[in-house]
Amino acid sequence: MKKVLFATTALVATAGYASADVALSGSAQMGVQGGSGGAITQFVQDIDVTFTLSGETDSGITFGAAVDLDESAGGVGRDDAGVAIFVSGDFGTLTMGDTDGGFDAGMQEVNIGSPGSINDNETSHSGYSGNAGLDGLYDGQVLSYSYSVSGFTITGSIEMDDDGNTNSQPTAAPTAAPLPFNIDLADASMINGDGLTGDAVYGIGASYAGSFGGGSYTIGAGYQTVNDIDAVNAGSQSITVMGISATVALDNGLSAGVNYSQIDVSGLVTTADFSGTHMAIGASYAFGDITVHANYGQFDWDPTATAVDSSGFGLAASYDLGGGLSAHIGYGSSSIDAINAEATGLAVVSNGAAAATTGTSSNWSVGVAMSF
């Protein structure tokens, strides 16, 4: 997920509803990336365009959709990748498509205030979690409902296996783990196209945003669970993730965040049931045209887990050149600390980086980002 903010240009529709708007936002970036552990030094470039459509009924109900062309182009095997549709009013907001589930909606990431980097180095190390929870376990199409009042927001979500497990999740060296965090599944067929329908993923999250003299804060919590994703052996399977988080942003430019999660897995792998925890902390500081950021995270699993113990840290800095152009530098360091009960022959996955043995690796990038 790109960390560069987009400038937005609103285009008023010339046909259809008079209150309907189309907003266009975009970004582009170019630079050089590299690292250790097999990473190749090479050029990197990216461009992203997002269309946001919105309207309002005579009774005050707002509605709309957002289409992220970058996500849509890369969303192979995902329903409505990069597309979300919503209806909102006094009753709350109902959203369907590529949107956060309840766990992610309630939790805050520790990269608060980060300027980002052109290759997301500060959020792609093996100790980082974006709090996606179980989102994307099936086809990534999420239905969520949220309601806000007096600083409180509560969100509930459902993701259904509406394609009978035919989305063919990758089983070797995927760009994202087939299960949440860095769990590796011993029997990948249970979500890899066996043609049978698994149970839905349910999530709920809550947050409270407040302020004080000199700054603001947000605290949040999330819970997400699924049972029997393998219809062949249904009856005793479950994955549950729960967590708490807090962030603070001071008027002097300093911001910080912390989060903690617990993951419990039962009946899904050939080894014993297991659980694990994730913790992370991060801070940013903006002064003048310069913003710097650092974060650290760690996964700690039971010895019986088919998941690696991993940790890492990320750094990012930017200089605002004005007019939507900024210079960025990023660095990420990953460490695989233990492989636990990882099944022989399966790829050990940690935020997309395959590693069969303990050790460290790093990646970096430097370049410029543009917002339009």
Helices and strands as residue ranges (DSSP letters): E 8-12, E 21-35, E 42-56, E 62-68, H 69-73, E 83-89, E 92-97, H 102-106, G 121-123, E 142-149, E 152-159, G 188-190, E 201-212, E 215-227, G 231-233, E 238-250, E 254-266, E 274-287, E 290-301, E 309-322, E 325-338, E 349-350, E 353-354, E 359-371
